[in-house]
Amino acid sequence: MSAKRGVSIAFLIVTIVAVVLLVFAWINSDEYGYDQDYGYPQLALRTSQETIMFSRDEIETIGLHTFTATLDIGNGISEQHVCEGVSLKRLLEYSMVQMTSDATYVAVGEDGHRSAYTAQEVDQEDVYIVIAADGHLLAPPTQGGPGPLMAAVREDRSTQRWCKYLVEIRVE
């Protein structure tokens, strides 16, 4: 086989792989909706029966609550943040999604990070969908922020249970 033919075959293989990857990306591009006003991902609330999409504006209309969260950031240092958001319980009630005591609620970030919350935490209004912190809307990752939406546990000081870049809540 000549070197020229080998280069042609390699180019053909690379082209085929690139086309396949682009097709898969295009197929999966609608997995999460995008808010037309902000260009940010919408929040998908997924149950076994349906998927309900929320823009940031729709979340605001449900009724925002302001709370202070204290986070341990390591080496004995804590930070306090004033957060504004809607409790997951209110979002579920607004959506007419029935809460059950054995359900688990899983927050999914656009980066694949997942945080799970118990029905008791949700029922006690400890889990929030945060849209703003310290007086500013949460910026998207392209602007160095944790938003535009983030799941937060009001009474938990561990940042591991928070979910930045929130795009989905699964009811399992």
N, C-alpha and C positions, 0 to 999 in steps of 0.2 A: 504494500500500500504506500502510495506516495505521501509526502508530507502535506501537500496541498489538499489531498482527499481527506486526510486525518483532521486538518483544520476545519474543513467544510463540515465534516460529521460532528465535530465538537461544537461548532457554531450552531448547527441544527438542533443538537441536544439542549444547549443553553437556551435557545429561542423557545423550544417546546416547554421547557421547565418554566420559563418566564411567563408564557401565555397561560399555562395551567395555574400558576400562582395568582395572576391577575384575575382569572375567572373565579377562583375561590374567594379572593378579596371582594370582588363585585357581588358574588352571591351572599356573602356574610355582611355586606355593608348596611343592610337594613335590619340587622339584629336589634339595634337600638335606634330609636327615632332621634331626630335632632330638632331642637327648639328653633323655630324660624326666626324669632326675634333676636336670639343671642348666638345662634349657631352652635350651641352646646348640646350635649346629649340630654334627652329627656329622661325622666325616671320611669322605668317599667315596673309595675306592681304585678307580679305573676303568681297566679294561683293555679290549681289543677284544672280549673274550668275556663279561665280567661286571663288576658293580659290587658291592663289598663295603663295608659300612658299619661304622664303629667309633665307639663312645662313648669319652669320655675315660677312663672306668674300664677299658674293654677294652684301650686303649693301655697303661695302667699295668700290666696283668697280663702284657704281653709282656716286660717287664723294662726298667726305667728305668736310664739311665746319666747320671752327672753330669759335666759338662765346663765349662771356662772358655772364654769367647769374648771376644775383644778386638775392639771395634768402633771404627772411625774415624768420629767424628761431625762432622768439619770443623774447619778452622782449626788443624790439627795436634794436635787434642785427641782422645784415645782414652778409651774406657770399657771396664772389664772387668765381665763378668756371669757369674755361676755359673748355668748352665742345667741343667735336668733334663728328659730326654726319651728317646725310643726312636729308634734309628737307622732310617732308611727301609729299609735292607737287612734288618734284623730284622723289620720290619713286612711286607715282601714275603715273606720266608721263612715267617713265621707264617701268611700268607695263601696260601701255596703258589703264589705268582706267580713264574714262571720269569724270572730276569734274563737279558738278552742284552746283548752288548757294543755293539750298535748302538742300543739303546733310549735314549730321552730321557724324563726324569721331570719333569713340569710340576706345580708347586705352584700352586694357584689360591686366592686369598683371596676372602672374601665380597664385598669391594669391587671385585673384578675384576682385581686385581693378579696377575700371573703371574711366576713365576721358574722357569727351566729348569735342570736338573741332568743331568750326563752319567752314563752307566753306571759310569764309572771312579770318579767322586765317590761314588756310592751304594755301589759295591762296597767302597771303602776306608772306609766308615762315616763319611764327612764330613758327610752330610746327616741332620739330625735333625728329628723331630716333637717340638717343645718344649711341655711343659705347665706348667712353672714356671721362674721366674728369680729369682735372689737370694732364695731361700727362700719365695717366694709363688707360688701358682697364678696363671697369667695371667688377668687380668680381661678380660671381653668389652669391645667398643668402647663399649657403653652405659654402662660404668663407667670409661671412659678408658683401657682396656688394649689390648694387641695380640693378645689371645687370643679364646677360651679355648685355641686351638691356634695354633702358629706353626711354619713351616718355617725352619730355620736351617742355615747351612753353618759347621761348626765351625772350619775353617781359613781362612775368608775374612773379612777385616776390613770389607768393604763391606756396608753395610746394604741396598743395592739388591738383593742376592741373597737376602735374607731375605723371607719372605712372612707378613705378619701376617694375622689373621682367617682362618686356614687352614680350608677346607672340603672341598678336593678334591686328590687326587694323580692325575694322568693318566699312564698308561704309554703312550708313543707310539713 
